[in-house]
Amino acid sequence: MDSGDPSLSSPSGSSVLRKQFSRVSLCDSEDEEHPEASFAVHDEEFVPSPLVPLKQQLELDKEDESLRRWKEQLLGGIDLDQSDEKVDAEVEFVSLSILARGRAELNISLPLPCNKAEVAFALKEGSSYNLKFTFTVRHNLVSGLTYLNTVWRCGVQVDQTHIMLGSFSPRKEPYVQVLDEETTPTGIVAQGVYSAKTKFVDDDGRCYLEADYSFEIRKDW
């Protein structure tokens, strides 16, 4: 290891981790006083549009041909006459899983541990894995469901992920979404416990799941 490498100047190795951690990392923040800062997804003055039942939505959109067709395609074979009149979409996460090469699927219990000192799961350094989300949608459309995740190490933000999952109509069968493959960082500075915050929000900023948790990267499984 070249000790003259400026990326290794931080005692915690945070510069190295930020370079390694994720291909979808968006930004770096070293706010040690507020390591659990919330995602700024929407402007503070943003007011979401009011929700209306599915059947009424199509009536309101009948003048907009493209929007009406998009909603009809999304709704598929739903019988709107038999749908309930509840306006709030209900998104329930059945499971969060990790798919790692050569390993059995790791299912993470929900809700995640409230005690952030308790490690929710562990990963091997340099291992490739995919995240899998299984969830149900009831009562109304969910537009632009987005997965947000921020990771900190020793109070320093090392990764932030923002992935649009899509729009989903209510149905009895659960949806399964598998994200692109990622690889955990490697090296002695990568090993240890990380804190993280996960949120799932829609286009209007409605939050369907928010969780703080800890995980560990180890030399081996």
C-alpha positions, -999 to 999 in steps of 0.1 A, spaced: 0 0 0 14 34 -10 14 56 22 17 87 0 -17 82 -15 -37 113 -5 -69 92 -5 -56 74 26 -50 106 46 -83 102 66 -78 80 97 -112 64 91 -105 57 55 -137 75 45 -122 88 12 -114 52 1 -148 40 11 -166 68 -8 -147 58 -40 -154 21 -35 -188 18 -20 -213 22 -48 -216 29 -85 -248 48 -77 -233 71 -51 -246 106 -57 -228 129 -33 -206 132 -2 -213 149 30 -192 150 61 -217 163 86 -206 145 118 -229 165 140 -260 153 121 -251 118 106 -288 108 105 -300 138 85 -332 131 65 -334 130 27 -343 163 11 -365 148 -16 -390 177 -19 -390 214 -14 -403 223 21 -431 244 5 -442 215 -18 -478 205 -13 -488 171 -27 -519 169 -49 -550 155 -32 -557 118 -37 -589 106 -53 -603 71 -58 -592 52 -89 -625 54 -107 -626 91 -102 -591 95 -114 -599 81 -148 -630 104 -150 -608 134 -142 -582 124 -168 -606 116 -197 -596 148 -215 -559 139 -213 -558 109 -237 -521 99 -230 -525 101 -192 -558 82 -193 -542 54 -215 -512 52 -192 -534 47 -161 -556 22 -179 -525 2 -189 -511 4 -154 -544 -7 -139 -546 -37 -162 -577 -59 -155 -588 -42 -123 -626 -40 -120 -630 -3 -110 -667 -9 -101 -655 -35 -75 -626 -14 -62 -630 2 -28 -633 40 -23 -602 44 -1 -580 71 -15 -547 65 5 -525 39 -12 -512 13 12 -478 -1 5 -467 -29 28 -432 -44 25 -434 -81 29 -396 -87 29 -362 -72 22 -337 -97 10 -301 -99 -1 -290 -121 -30 -253 -128 -28 -234 -151 -52 -229 -186 -38 -250 -178 -7 -285 -187 3 -310 -158 1 -307 -136 32 -342 -124 44 -341 -94 67 -368 -93 93 -392 -64 93 -395 -41 111 -357 -36 113 -342 -35 148 -350 -2 165 -316 -4 184 -291 8 158 -263 -8 179 -278 -42 168 -264 -53 135 -292 -62 111 -270 -82 87 -234 -87 76 -217 -89 42 -183 -101 31 -159 -75 18 -156 -75 -20 -188 -96 -24 -214 -91 -52 -250 -89 -42 -285 -77 -52 -312 -62 -30 -347 -76 -35 -378 -59 -22 -412 -77 -20 -442 -55 -13 -480 -52 -18 -500 -22 -30 -536 -17 -21 -564 8 -26 -548 33 -50 -520 39 -75 -485 46 -63 -467 69 -87 -429 70 -88 -421 48 -59 -384 55 -51 -358 38 -29 -335 60 -10 -306 48 11 -278 67 29 -249 50 46 -225 65 72 -192 52 87 -180 69 119 -204 98 113 -192 104 78 -215 98 48 -199 73 25 -228 65 1 -262 77 -10 -285 58 -34 -316 71 -52 -334 46 -74 -368 50 -90 -387 16 -88 -417 27 -109 -454 32 -106 -476 4 -93 -514 -3 -93 -532 -21 -64 -534 -59 -67 -536 -90 -45 -503 -104 -57 -471 -89 -43 -446 -71 -65 -409 -82 -65 -382 -57 -74 -345 -68 -77 -320 -40 -80 -289 -40 -100 -259 -58 -87 -235 -40 -63 -202 -49 -47 -191 -42 -12 -158 -23 -7 -126 -41 1 -96 -35 24 -90 -32 61 -106 3 62 -138 -12 47 -144 -37 75 -166 -26 104 -201 -15 113 -220 11 93 -252 30 101 -279 35 74 -312 50 67 -337 36 42 -368 53 29 -394 45 2 -413 76 -11 -436 84 -40 -436 113 -64 -456 134 -39 -432 127 -11 -455 103 8 -433 79 28 -443 42 30 -413 29 49 -385 46 69 -359 26 88 -326 33 106 -304 3 110 -268 -10 112 -249 -35 91 -214 -49 91 -188 -56 64 -165 -85 74 -134 -101 61 -154 -133 55 -190 -146 58 
